[in-house]
Amino acid sequence: MPARIRRSASRTQVTNLGNGRRVEAWVSDRGPFVANRYTDVPWAPAERLGMLGHGTTRVMSRRVEDCR
């Protein structure tokens, strides 16, 4: 579950595995709380990743830095 993985905001690099687009974004949410989903990507980064309109998309993410 996301809340167990990220306890605070973190700068995260997110890559859309379907088209290879990559962005860095602050991820601070504690959800979604749905099985097999990792996190919600904020609207603007999702748009740059080409994710809008798909509902869900396979992505790879890695933490770049934590918010202190």
Number of C-alpha atoms within 10 A of each C-alpha: 15 17 15 7 9 16 12 13 15 19 16 20 17 23 18 19 13 12 11 12 14 19 14 15 18 18 21 21 17 18 13 15 13 10 7 8 14 19 20 16 21 13 11 11 17 19 12 13 22 17 20 14 9 7 6 11 16 12 19 14 16 12 15 13 12 15 10 6
